[in-house]
């Protein structure tokens, strides 16, 4: 009988007490981890930030200067002060990329912008050696490329984002150091603009001439999600007539006629090539200039006033910056982005 009692007691111990001990240990172990809230929150926040940045720490980048031979240092004309500053090529590009593209764009888009800006700089220096006197390039975006000092850029960013933003710009330039775009072994004229409206433009439709084989019309999805995609300009009929008469004094138009404004021809990129307005046939580029439109891709609505509905922003030639960001978000790398916008090119190290 005693043996039976001992046997039952042993079973009870094995069934309840031992598992209870192991369960207690497990629970206590979980409690120890969860009490360390600081470490837990830091790891989660860090993972989220790394996800947004493709897991990149922008502060860690090779800052060794690249040997550009004759182009390692360049002379930049500051147009507002009419002074010339000599600086390292890539340090100059920090100011160009930060002035030309929003820092919150995808890093692959910023890297593409860095390569494009470097190529544009080299091309301009090679083609226009005496245009700016002793300087090789200027900081006027209507002539060469926009450029801004680090201090000037910081003044436009929130204080708590300044260092991180600048690190991202420096990373984009330094990660692509030495890289330029070539066609038939020569640096290309790497035009770029803000938003193509969905399709880029051949330069012959903007500036005339024979154009470049690598600058063709290409389509890009996703650009309609950016604020640069749509804009409107509205003015009275009197203002409309006055602006055209400023350039063509004999201009006349009867708004009562059905075809007083008629689009005659579109470009390959979907912009207006020729439009009949009153007694004149004008180019879409000229209308863009006269009325200060963001693009030559527009429609005109005639009511009590004249309203331009515009698609895209810029001349439309070369790389679209919002298009580059859209492609980057779709998984394109910087060189893939470049080869999308510039047909038949190579990305090479100088």
C-alpha positions, 0 to 999 in steps of 0.5 A: 500500500505504501508503495502505491502511495509513493508511486502516486505522489511521484506522478503528482510531482512529475505532472504538476510541480516540475512543469510549473518550475519551468513555466515560471523560469520562462515567464521571468525571462520574458519579464526581464526583456520587456522591462528594458523599454529604452533598448526596445524603443530604440531598436524599433525606431532604428529599424523604421528609420533604416527602412526609410533609408534603405538601411543606409547610414549616410554618415558612413561614406568614403570621403577620400577625394577622387582624382579628376585630373584636370577637373579635380578643382573648378572655378565657379562664378557666383553671379549675384556677387560677380566673384569667382570661387575655386573648389573641389568638384565634388564639394561643388556638387554638394551645393548643386544637388542640394539646390536642384533636388529635394533631399527627401527624394529617394537616395537612388534618385539623388545619386542619379542627380549627382551623376547627371550634375557631374556630367553636365559640369564636365560637359559645360567646362569642355564646351564653354571654356571662355563663356564666364571669363576665368570661371568655368561654370556659374551658379545661375540655373538659367545658364548652368546649374543652381548652386547653394552654400551649405549655410544657405541650405541649412537655413531652409531646413528644420534645425533638427534635420540639417545634419542628417539631410546634409549627410544624405546629400554628401553620401549621394555625391561621394557614393558616385564619385568619378562617375559620368554619363557618356555616349560614344565615349564622350560626356553627354549634355545631361539636361534635366528638369523637374517633371515631364508630365509623363513623357520627356521631350526631344530637344529639337522641339524645344530649342530647334537644331539637330538634337542629340541621339541620346535625348529622345522621348521616353515615358515614365509612370508615377509622375502624376503623384507630385505637386509639380505635375499640375498647375493653372494660370488664369487671366482676363481676356484683356490681359491675354490679348495684351501679353501677346500684343507686347510681342506682336503688335498687330495681333487680333482675336475674336473670342466669338469664333469657334476656332479662335484658338486651335492646336495644330500640332503636338510634339512626340512628347505630347506638348504643343508644337504649334497653336493658332491663336487669332491671326498668329501661329505660335509654338507651344514653347513661345506661349509658355514664355509669354504667359509664364507657364510651367510647361508647353504641355497645356490646354486652354479653356475659354470662358469669362476668362482664359485658363491654362491647364498645365501638365509637367514642369520644365522644358521636358528634356533629359532626366525628369527629377520627379520621374527619377524619384518615382523610378527609384521608389519602384526599385530602380538603381541610379544607373538604371534611372539614368539609362531610362532617360538617356538612351544608349548611354554608359555610366563610366568612371573618369 
